[in-house]
Amino acid sequence: MIRNRMHLAVAAALLASLALVGCKKKEEAAVVTPPAATEPAPLPPAEPVPAPAAVSVTGVTLGTAAGADKKIAAPMTAFTSKDKIIVSVATSGTASNAELATKLVYQDGQTAGEQKQTLNTTDMGTTNFEFTNTKPWPAGKYKAEVWLNGAAAQTSEFEIK
């Protein structure tokens, strides 16, 4: 019986020492540095986001005659020197007092004609600009530039033969 108690005592001591060794944590000298207090960098000033255009140019057609609906019946890209040139501008959207402008530019950069109209619309529409010349148009290549509220919208090239 003493022997059993001795065995039990040794076993208990052994278990206790194993438990202490297994549970003993290795202590390290860790230095904890608090994060530096920094303020976030200031954001750049917000740029105003332009509002989407309420009206836009959806097409430009050239010709010498327009129908009752203001659309060009026979679109053309070549005219004679005595033709009346109609620039038909299709728009879509809503506008109140928008400025729609058309400029004819000759191949050397000279303005051959320029017109503006105020656009008030709530849907799709067509606006025509008629250009005539008291003298024959000079032969060459031209561009019809369409501007909406001062911004280039579309360009259409044509020729006078």
Phi and psi in degrees as a GROMACS rama.xvg file:
@    title "Ramachandran Plot"
@    xaxis  label "Phi"
@    yaxis  label "Psi"
@TYPE xy
-65.1611  -36.4969  ILE-2
-64.174  -42.6133  ARG-3
-64.6082  -40.0398  ASN-4
-67.0949  -35.7685  ARG-5
-67.4714  -42.1996  MET-6
-62.6189  -41.0134  HIS-7
-65.6099  -39.1856  LEU-8
-66.9511  -40.5958  ALA-9
-68.0259  -42.71  VAL-10
-63.7375  -41.2107  ALA-11
-65.5039  -40.2692  ALA-12
-66.0377  -40.4989  ALA-13
-63.9762  -44.4648  LEU-14
-64.0502  -39.7392  LEU-15
-65.1275  -39.9898  ALA-16
-69.8438  -36.8541  SER-17
-65.4196  -40.0212  LEU-18
-63.9413  -40.462  ALA-19
-67.3586  -39.9111  LEU-20
-68.174  -42.6791  VAL-21
-70.3066  -31.0699  GLY-22
-91.1018  -15.1505  CYS-23
-67.4784  124.393  LYS-24
-92.5629  143.29  LYS-25
-81.3792  118.528  LYS-26
-90.0634  129.254  GLU-27
-114.533  148.352  GLU-28
-82.898  90.5155  ALA-29
-97.3123  133.022  ALA-30
-102.403  118.123  VAL-31
-95.996  119.579  VAL-32
-102.987  122.455  THR-33
-67.9591  147.871  PRO-34
-62.0265  143.288  PRO-35
-65.6592  136.141  ALA-36
-78.5157  108.303  ALA-37
-123.062  147.53  THR-38
-92.9541  144.943  GLU-39
-63.8776  147.562  PRO-40
-62.0018  140.515  ALA-41
-65.3186  142.69  PRO-42
-77.3427  145.944  LEU-43
-64.6167  154.969  PRO-44
-58.9716  139.933  PRO-45
-69.2029  130.117  ALA-46
-81.7465  135.934  GLU-47
-65.1021  133.692  PRO-48
-84.8542  121.908  VAL-49
-63.517  139.423  PRO-50
-69.5962  141.444  ALA-51
-60.7943  142.966  PRO-52
-60.0637  131.09  ALA-53
-76.5454  -22.897  ALA-54
-133.398  146.973  VAL-55
-141.291  155.124  SER-56
-83.8053  124.521  VAL-57
-106.493  -11.1876  THR-58
-176.194  152.792  GLY-59
-132.091  126.528  VAL-60
-128.422  140.542  THR-61
-113.71  148.075  LEU-62
-173.409  -172.933  GLY-63
-110.323  -10.1805  THR-64
-148.385  143.609  ALA-65
-121.634  148.754  ALA-66
-81.8361  -176.777  GLY-67
-60.948  -27.9549  ALA-68
-84.097  7.13142  ASP-69
70.5344  6.79352  LYS-70
-90.0772  148.682  LYS-71
-75.457  123.793  ILE-72
-72.5973  -41.6491  ALA-73
-127.067  90.3937  ALA-74
-58.3678  143.561  PRO-75
-136.488  154.912  MET-76
-125.471  -1.24579  THR-77
-133.924  131.759  ALA-78
-126.751  163.178  PHE-79
-91.3601  168.055  THR-80
-67.9051  -15.3738  SER-81
-107.013  1.9736  LYS-82
-70.2229  148.013  ASP-83
-82.4935  133.24  LYS-84
-107.21  121.106  ILE-85
-108.622  124.915  ILE-86
-103.334  113.081  VAL-87
-102.121  119.784  SER-88
-110.973  119.156  VAL-89
-92.0367  134.076  ALA-90
-127.868  161.216  THR-91
-142.734  136.723  SER-92
120.448  -169.313  GLY-93
-111.774  134.146  THR-94
-147.492  144.852  ALA-95
-130.537  114.014  SER-96
61.8838  36.309  ASN-97
-78.8252  145.442  ALA-98
-98.1929  118.612  GLU-99
-109.484  124.818  LEU-100
-130.794  149.222  ALA-101
-132.859  136.265  THR-102
-129.545  131.518  LYS-103
-94.0762  125.897  LEU-104
-119.461  124.598  VAL-105
-75.2965  161.972  TYR-106
-56.7196  -25.6686  GLN-107
-90.3931  5.52282  ASP-108
96.622  -7.51083  GLY-109
-72.0254  144.867  GLN-110
-80.941  121.951  THR-111
-93.9369  -12.4879  ALA-112
174.892  149.697  GLY-113
-151.116  135.773  GLU-114
-141.716  152.19  GLN-115
-132.576  149.483  LYS-116
-141.633  149.414  GLN-117
-88.0198  132.176  THR-118
-108.618  123.182  LEU-119
-127.441  110.699  ASN-120
-148.184  157.162  THR-121
-125.825  5.97811  THR-122
-156.695  -150.513  ASP-123
-79.0244  144.629  MET-124
-155.952  170.481  GLY-125
-132.473  131.864  THR-126
-122.367  131.429  THR-127
-109.959  144.158  ASN-128
-122.892  122.794  PHE-129
-105.752  129.261  GLU-130
-119.341  125.295  PHE-131
-127.352  160.849  THR-132
-132.349  132.432  ASN-133
-67.1363  -28.397  THR-134
-105.202  162.208  LYS-135
-60.4135  143.788  PRO-136
-63.5622  137.005  TRP-137
-65.1392  139.162  PRO-138
-66.5021  145.417  ALA-139
146.992  -171.263  GLY-140
-97.0037  141.585  LYS-141
-132.045  165.27  TYR-142
-130.207  139.345  LYS-143
-101.885  111.422  ALA-144
-99.6676  129.994  GLU-145
-111.489  131.921  VAL-146
-123.144  138.954  TRP-147
-123.036  116.971  LEU-148
52.3587  41.9076  ASN-149
82.4007  -1.07962  GLY-150
-110.66  136.446  ALA-151
-59.9918  131.482  ALA-152
-110.3  -53.0404  ALA-153
-154.477  159.224  GLN-154
-132.87  139.777  THR-155
-130.667  130.103  SER-156
-94.9089  145.705  GLU-157
-150.566  174.775  PHE-158
-135.649  144.993  GLU-159
-108.605  123.462  ILE-160
